[in-house]
Every structure is written in C-alpha cells, then in structure tokens.
Amino acid sequence: MYQRTTSPTEPAPTAGRRRFTRKALLTASALGVVTALLAPVRAGAAPAPAAPTAATPLAANGQLSVCGRQLCNASGQAVALNGMSTHGTQWYAQCVTDGSLNALATDWRADVLRVSTYVQEGGYETDPAGFTARAQKFIDAAHARGMYAVIDWHMLTPGDPNANLARAKTFFTAMAKKYRDHPGVLYEIANEPSGVSWSAIKSYSEQIIPVIRAQDPDAVVLVGTRAWSSFGVSEGSNESEVVNNPVRASNIMYTFHFYAASHREAYLSALDRASDKLPVFVTEFGTQNYAGEGTNDFAMSQRYLDLMKRKKISWTNWNYSDDHRSGAVFKTGTCNGSNWTGTGVLKEAGVWIRERIRQ
C-alpha cells in the first residue's frame, strides 16, 4: 500500500487436489509421512527447501485448497492463516533474515509470510532474474520454518495489471515451475489494481492463471480486486461486480485490503458481504491510514479481526520491516541489528499485531 503516487478516493457514505496430495494426518506417526512427502525433487530440478517439523502450520495442514468459500487444509477442514507481509524487497531485504524469520515462526507463531516483489519502483523490472531469486530465497526460508508463503506480484503503479502482463507471465512461470510440487505456496497475481475496470482485471487474471496452472495445477491463486483490492469500494463500487462476473477459474480466492484508520464502515460491510458469497483472503491490512502512517486505530482494527476470525478469513499484516512509518512493526534501525524477539524491538503496531498472531 505504500509508495502510492495518488490516494484512493473514499466512497460517498451511501456508497481439485495436487498430483501427490495426501490427507493431513495429525497423529505423530502420520505427520512423519506428510513431512517426508512435502519436498519431492524432480530429476534436474533444484533441491527443495528443508522439510518443516511436524509441529509447524505447513506440516500440520499440508496442501491447501478452496472449498466453498473457505480456505481448507489437506483434510478438508477450514483454516485461517495469520501472518505478516514483507515490505518491498528492493528496500527492506535486510529485514528478512534467518533471525527475523525464526522470530516470526517461533516467537510470533505466524502461519504465513507474504513475500512482496514490487514490479516497478526499483523492483522486478530493473532485474527480473535477481528479484525472482530474491523472492525464492525468502519463500524457501519461510518453508524451512514451516510457514506458508504468499508470492505477491506487487503491482501498484501503474494500476492496470495488464501493463505488466508479459512480465507477470515470466515471473509466475518461474515461480510455478519451482514450487509445482510444494504445498506451501499461494500465488497473489495482482496486488492492488486501481483506475481500471473489473473486466480488465478479470481478463488479466484469466490469462495469468493458466500460466500458473500449466506448471502447478492445484495451488491456490489469489486474485486482486478493483480499487486497491477493496472490491471497488475506494472507487465508488462494491463487491457485486465480482459476484456477478467472477473469474473463470477454480481454486481461487479474491483479495481485500484495508487500513483501519481510513477504511471505516463501508469497507467493513463490504468485506462482510463479499465473504458471504466469495472466498476472500485479506493479504494486506494496517491499523493506520491507507499510507500506513499516522495514529493506530486499534478499536476499528479489532472489529475487522473479529469479523475475520468469525468467518475464518486468512490475513497478513503490512509490514514486517523497520520503515519509519507507524505501520512497520519494528523500531527504526532494528533490521541493522540481531535482536528480533519480544516486544522491546517493536513499535506500538508491532506489539499489537504480534499479540493477535500469537493468539
């Protein structure tokens, strides 16, 4: 949500399983079998990351899929993943280290890491191979600690995802080839479309999803929605455009983003209504204003979290860095050090969100 060149307009007040899929078996002996199967290696393929231990979210839940309006584990049980999003890896790669990810997995007890690869703004377009490798490094590190990874194609400016269609095809081909036999990835194909129609976003999605499916037929794909992934609310629309004209693909979820100090009743109501009809994953939210700045509104944030808990909606919070804004969880300068655990290194928002993830 950061680095916007323009601000969203607030609306008027009236306004199938994987090829090797197993059921998740939760006895100690069966989990050993699950762990053994988590990382098959094809001839000539790069070695898979180390298998997580049986106690981790990834080992316990295995391959995810969409069942009805829910995200479900390999045994068909609805699950809700809670975790953090990186900031742009072109700026804050130093905040994604062995130490910080150990803290996220064990101290914070997170289920998922969203790895945000910006397309423009000094990101992927400047070095496609380098940023692909960087994202894979962080995804592998999340897997090694038993967390899921959301592969976030962080298109922001321009707001039309079709402007980066060729780049997206290249990126997701590489990602799907690498992770086609790993149950720990979800593909987020368009971070925050803006200034573009839902039909254009839908067209983009129906071109990118087959690229992923050609390599990885069964992983969950996360589809961005109009107006900075607000189901159109930030541009005066609502979720009905998606409900009435859904993407023609299976095993997908739609994304919703909110920043509690800016996005009030209209947004909360849209999330509630949309999740009654569509599978929804909140891949980005903050307790501040839409730029991730300013005073935290924990009361409004808790209303969102209560709704998401009640409806088993997964979420990742923005962001796991030491950026100077109030939305970055670490105090400025933390990423230059080696201490990541506890609350002493955290800003007010970090203390609050860590406690919610631990719960």
C-alpha positions in Angstrom: 0.0 0.0 0.0 3.0 2.3 0.5 4.7 4.4 -2.2 1.4 5.4 -3.8 1.6 8.4 -6.1 -2.1 9.1 -5.6 -4.6 8.4 -2.9 -7.7 6.3 -3.1 -10.9 8.3 -3.1 -13.1 7.5 -0.2 -16.6 6.5 -1.3 -19.7 8.5 -0.5 -21.4 7.3 2.7 -24.2 5.8 0.6 -21.9 4.3 -1.4 -9.0 -30.4 -7.4 -6.1 -31.6 -5.4 -2.4 -31.7 -6.1 -1.0 -34.6 -8.0 0.6 -36.0 -4.9 -2.0 -34.7 -2.4 -2.4 -36.5 0.8 -4.9 -36.0 3.6 -3.4 -34.2 6.5 -2.9 -36.8 9.2 -2.5 -35.4 12.6 -1.1 -38.3 14.6 2.7 -38.1 15.2 3.4 -41.1 13.1 1.3 -40.0 10.1 2.8 -36.5 10.3 6.2 -38.1 9.7 4.8 -39.4 6.4 3.4 -36.0 5.5 6.8 -34.4 6.2 8.6 -36.9 4.1 6.3 -36.1 1.1 6.5 -32.4 1.4 9.5 -31.9 -0.7 9.7 -34.3 -3.7 12.5 -33.4 -6.2 12.2 -33.9 -9.9 15.2 -35.1 -11.9 17.2 -32.0 -12.8 15.1 -29.7 -10.5 16.6 -27.5 -7.8 16.6 -29.2 -4.4 13.5 -28.4 -2.4 13.9 -26.5 0.9 14.3 -28.4 4.1 11.1 -30.2 5.2 9.4 -28.5 8.2 8.9 -30.3 11.5 5.6 -31.9 12.3 4.6 -29.1 14.7 4.5 -26.4 12.1 1.4 -25.0 10.3 2.7 -26.3 6.9 3.3 -29.9 8.2 0.0 -30.0 10.1 -2.2 -28.7 7.2 -0.4 -29.7 4.0 -1.8 -28.8 0.6 -4.4 -26.0 0.8 -7.4 -25.7 -1.5 -10.6 -23.6 -1.7 -13.6 -25.5 -0.6 -16.8 -23.5 -1.0 -16.0 -20.0 0.4 -13.2 -21.2 2.7 -9.5 -22.0 2.6 -9.2 -25.6 3.6 -6.3 -27.9 4.6 -5.5 -31.3 3.1 -8.1 -33.0 5.2 -10.8 -30.6 4.0 -11.0 -28.6 7.3 -11.4 -24.8 7.1 -8.3 -23.0 8.2 -7.4 -19.3 8.6 -3.7 -18.4 8.2 -2.4 -15.4 10.1 0.9 -13.7 9.4 2.9 -10.9 8.1 3.8 -9.3 4.7 7.3 -8.1 3.9 7.8 -4.6 2.7 9.2 -4.2 -0.8 12.2 -6.5 -1.1 14.1 -3.8 -3.1 14.1 -1.6 0.0 13.9 -3.9 3.0 15.6 -7.2 2.2 17.8 -6.7 5.3 14.6 -7.2 7.4 14.1 -10.7 6.0 16.9 -12.7 7.7 17.3 -16.1 9.4 16.9 -14.3 12.7 13.8 -12.3 11.8 12.1 -15.3 10.2 13.0 -17.5 13.2 11.3 -14.9 15.4 8.2 -14.7 13.1 7.8 -18.5 13.1 8.6 -19.3 16.7 8.1 -16.1 18.8 5.2 -14.6 16.8 3.9 -18.1 15.8 2.9 -17.0 12.4 1.4 -19.3 9.8 2.4 -17.4 6.7 4.8 -14.9 5.2 3.7 -12.8 2.2 6.8 -12.0 0.1 6.2 -8.7 -1.8 8.0 -8.3 -5.1 7.3 -4.8 -6.4 7.2 -4.7 -10.2 8.1 -1.0 -10.6 9.6 1.5 -8.2 13.1 0.0 -8.3 11.8 -3.6 -8.2 11.4 -6.5 -10.6 11.6 -4.6 -13.9 15.1 -3.5 -13.0 16.5 -7.0 -12.6 14.0 -9.8 -13.3 16.3 -12.7 -12.6 17.7 -11.0 -9.4 14.3 -10.3 -7.9 13.0 -13.7 -8.8 15.9 -15.3 -7.0 15.4 -13.0 -4.0 11.8 -13.9 -3.7 12.6 -17.6 -4.0 15.2 -17.2 -1.2 12.6 -15.8 1.2 9.9 -18.3 0.2 12.4 -21.2 0.8 13.3 -19.7 4.2 9.6 -19.5 5.2 9.1 -23.1 4.1 12.1 -24.2 6.0 10.5 -22.8 9.2 7.1 -24.5 8.4 5.3 -21.4 7.3 3.3 -20.9 4.1 4.3 -18.3 1.6 2.2 -15.9 -0.4 4.0 -15.0 -3.7 2.9 -11.4 -4.1 3.2 -9.8 -7.5 3.2 -6.3 -6.0 2.0 -4.2 -9.0 1.0 -0.8 -7.8 1.9 1.9 -10.3 0.6 1.6 -13.0 -2.6 0.3 -11.6 -3.7 -1.7 -14.6 -2.2 -5.2 -14.2 -2.3 -5.7 -18.0 0.5 -3.1 -18.2 2.8 -5.8 -16.8 1.2 -8.9 -18.4 4.3 -10.1 -20.1 6.5 -9.6 -17.0 3.8 -11.4 -14.9 3.8 -14.4 -17.2 7.6 -14.7 -17.0 7.6 -14.3 -13.2 4.8 -16.7 -12.5 6.2 -19.3 -14.9 9.4 -19.3 -13.0 7.7 -19.5 -9.6 5.2 -22.2 -10.6 8.0 -24.3 -12.1 10.0 -24.2 -8.9 7.1 -24.7 -6.5 4.9 -27.0 -8.5 5.5 -29.9 -6.1 5.5 -27.9 -2.9 2.3 -27.5 -0.9 3.4 -24.3 0.8 2.7 -21.6 -1.8 -0.2 -19.3 -2.7 0.1 -17.1 -5.8 -1.1 -13.5 -5.5 -1.3 -12.3 -9.1 -2.1 -8.6 -8.7 -1.5 -6.7 -5.5 -3.7 -3.5 -5.9 -5.3 -2.8 -9.2 -6.5 0.8 -9.4 -8.1 3.1 -12.0 -9.1 0.1 -14.1 -12.3 -1.8 -14.6 -13.1 -5.1 -13.1 -13.5 -6.6 -16.6 -9.9 -5.7 -17.3 -8.7 -7.2 -14.1 -10.7 -10.3 -14.8 -9.2 -10.6 -18.3 -5.7 -10.3 -16.9 -6.5 -13.0 -14.3 -7.8 -15.4 -16.9 -4.5 -15.0 -18.8 -2.2 -15.4 -15.8 -4.0 -18.3 -14.0 -3.5 -20.7 -16.9 0.3 -19.8 -16.9 0.4 -20.9 -13.3 -1.8 -23.9 -13.8 0.3 -25.2 -16.6 3.1 -25.8 -14.1 1.2 -26.0 -10.8 -2.4 -27.2 -11.4 -3.6 -27.2 -7.8 -2.2 -24.4 -5.8 -4.5 -21.6 -4.6 -4.4 -18.4 -6.6 -5.3 -15.0 -5.1 -7.0 -12.5 -7.4 -6.7 -8.8 -6.7 -9.9 -6.7 -6.9 -10.7 -3.3 -8.2 -9.7 0.0 -6.4 -6.7 -1.1 -4.5 -8.2 -4.5 -3.7 -11.2 -3.0 -2.0 -13.9 -4.8 -4.1 -14.3 -1.5 -5.8 -15.3 0.5 -2.7 -12.5 3.0 -3.0 -13.7 3.9 -6.4 -17.4 4.0 -5.6 -18.4 0.5 -6.4 -18.9 -2.7 -4.4 -18.4 -6.5 -4.5 -21.4 -7.1 -6.7 -19.3 -6.6 -9.9 -17.2 -9.7 -8.8 -20.1 -11.7 -7.6 -22.0 -11.2 -10.9 -18.9 -11.7 -13.1 -16.4 -14.0 -11.3 -13.1 -15.1 -12.7 -13.5 -18.3 -14.8 -11.2 -20.5 -12.7 -11.4 -22.9 -9.8 -9.4 -22.9 -6.6 -9.1 -19.1 -6.4 -9.8 -16.5 -3.7 -10.3 -12.8 -4.0 -8.2 -10.3 -2.1 -9.3 -7.5 0.1 -7.1 -4.7 1.7 -7.9 -2.3 4.4 -6.3 0.3 6.6 -8.4 0.8 9.7 -7.9 4.5 10.4 -9.0 5.3 6.8 -11.3 2.5 5.8 -14.4 2.5 8.0 -17.9 1.1 8.0 -18.4 0.9 4.2 -15.2 -1.2 3.9 -16.0 -3.4 6.8 -19.5 -4.0 5.5 -18.2 -4.8 2.0 -15.8 -7.4 3.5 -18.7 -8.9 5.5 -21.0 -9.1 2.4 -18.3 -10.3 0.0 -17.2 -13.1 2.2 -20.8 -14.4 2.4 -20.6 -15.0 -1.4 -16.9 -15.3 -2.3 -13.8 -16.9 -0.9 -11.7 -14.0 0.4 -8.1 -13.6 1.7 -7.1 -10.3 3.3 -3.5 -10.2 2.0 -2.8 -6.7 3.4 -4.1 -4.5 6.2 -2.8 -2.0 8.6 -4.0 -0.3 11.8 -3.2 3.2 10.5 -4.3 5.3 7.5 -4.1 4.0 3.9 -0.5 5.1 3.6 0.5 3.0 6.7 1.1 6.2 8.6 -0.3 8.1 11.5 -2.1 7.1 14.6 -3.2 3.5 15.1 -6.9 2.8 15.3 -6.8 -0.5 17.2 -10.5 -0.4 18.0 -11.5 -0.4 14.4 -8.8 -2.9 13.6 -10.2 -5.3 16.2 -13.6 -5.1 14.6 -12.1 -6.3 11.4 -10.1 -9.0 13.1 -13.2 -10.2 15.0 -15.1 -10.5 11.7 -12.2 -12.3 10.0 -11.9 -14.7 13.0 -15.6 -15.4 13.0 -15.6 -16.1 9.2 -12.2 -17.9 9.1 -10.7 -15.3 6.8 -6.9 -15.5 6.4 -4.8 -12.4 6.7 -1.3 -10.9 6.5 -0.5 -7.6 8.1 1.6 -4.8 6.4 4.5 -4.9 7.2 7.5 -6.8 8.6 10.2 -4.1 8.4 11.7 -1.2 10.3 10.4 1.5 7.9 9.9 4.9 9.6 6.1 4.8 9.2 3.9 3.6 12.1 2.8 0.6 10.1 6.2 -1.1 10.1 6.3 -3.4 13.1 10.0 -2.9 14.1 11.5 0.2 15.5 13.7 2.1 13.0 17.2 0.6 13.0 16.1 -2.9 14.2 17.0 -4.5 10.9 20.6 -3.4 11.3 20.9 -5.5 14.5 20.5 -9.1 15.5 17.7 -9.0 18.1 14.2 -9.8 16.7 12.3 -11.4 19.6 10.0 -10.0 22.3 8.3 -6.6 22.3 11.3 -4.3 23.0 12.2 -4.0 19.3 8.6 -3.3 18.2 6.6 -0.2 17.6 3.1 0.1 19.0 1.5 -1.6 16.0 4.1 -4.4 16.2 3.3 -5.2 19.8 -0.4 -5.2 19.0 -0.2 -7.4 15.9 2.3 -9.8 17.4 -0.1 -10.5 20.2 -3.0 -11.1 17.7 -0.9 -13.6 15.7 0.2 -15.4 18.9 -3.5 -15.7 19.9 
